[in-house]
Amino acid sequence: MSEGQNLSADHFGAERARAIYDMENSTIFASRKDPRFSYCTYAPARKHAEGQQPALVVVMHGTGRAFTEYRDAFADFAHWNNCIILCPLFPAGILGDGNRDGFKQLVEDNIRYDHILLDMVEEVGNKFDCDFRRFALFGYSGGGQFANRFCLLHPQRLWAVSIGAPGSVTLLDTNSDWWIGVKGMQEKFGISPDFETLKKLPVHMIVGKADLETWEITHREGGKFYMPGANKAGATRPERIATLRKSFQDAGVKVHLDLVDNVAHNGLACVRQVQDFFADVLFKLRFDHNCEMVDR
């Protein structure tokens, strides 16, 4: 076999591997920033349709870490809306202590989960030759807590956010300490609340009307996240998301709330409404000349 034939075979092998492991339902990749964390993607095989750059949608898992299930649930949406889906995996007990909840607070010991995600976004953008300076973020349950807090720290990085059924909420309350409110956010994260940017961000919230169990979300003295006022947003997830919505609206942030009939605590049962919201925002971003996917 000639050198040219070898190069041709190598090129074919590389392209074939990319088609199998990178396009559509990807394999699981370790994060380049910190290989303790990983992610999978869905990228439509015919990306850049009609010269249009794909948008990025990040779907954050909850405590159950069902990240591939969420990836699969967004595959058709990605195909029909020219999007790439990124689903991170933040394993439970990353410090060897069995903690399932660290990622929900964005910080655990010296780990900044928001920074890990932002590097994954850059990594995926490089992989697919896309500019993902802005992306959409959806999280449900524990992922809803992550989405709630991430959008407070990094609203300028998002073109939309969907906060699903968080068990605990961080309100736009400058009189309450973090994590209940945003007082002390600058000291903890080095970032102050940017209310003006939040006002421009399309915000969606969603919860099942039958999501009424409280055993997992009631904070008790001695609990790892307990602080006075930890339960003041309400007893159930619908009550807490209603309080969260009011705090956003009181700060001038518009919120679209979906209360889903006959749904208890089931994120996959809420995916259609999230996708409808993102599709509407995408349509406006792509066809309104006054609004762009990235800052120029």
Salt bridges, closest charged atoms under 4 A:
ASP22 OD2 - ARG18 NH1 3.94
ASP34 OD2 - ARG36 NH2 2.63
ASP72 OD1 - ARG71 NE 2.79
ASP101 OD1 - LYS104 NZ 2.63
ASP101 OD2 - LYS224 NZ 2.96
ASP114 OD2 - ARG112 NH2 2.79
ASP114 OD2 - HIS115 NE2 3.97
ASP114 OD2 - HIS154 NE2 2.78
ASP119 OD2 - ARG32 NE 2.96
GLU122 OE1 - ARG32 NH2 3.61
ASP131 OD2 - ARG133 NH2 2.68
ASP173 OD2 - LYS232 NZ 3.42
GLU196 OE2 - LYS199 NZ 3.12
ASP211 OD1 - ARG237 NE 3.60
ASP211 OD2 - HIS265 ND1 2.68
GLU216 OE1 - ARG237 NH2 3.71
ASP250 OD2 - LYS246 NZ 2.78
ASP258 OD2 - HIS204 NE2 2.82
ASP258 OD1 - HIS256 NE2 3.49
ASP261 OD1 - LYS209 NZ 2.75
ASP276 OD2 - ARG272 NH1 3.22
GLU292 OE1 - ARG296 NE 3.35
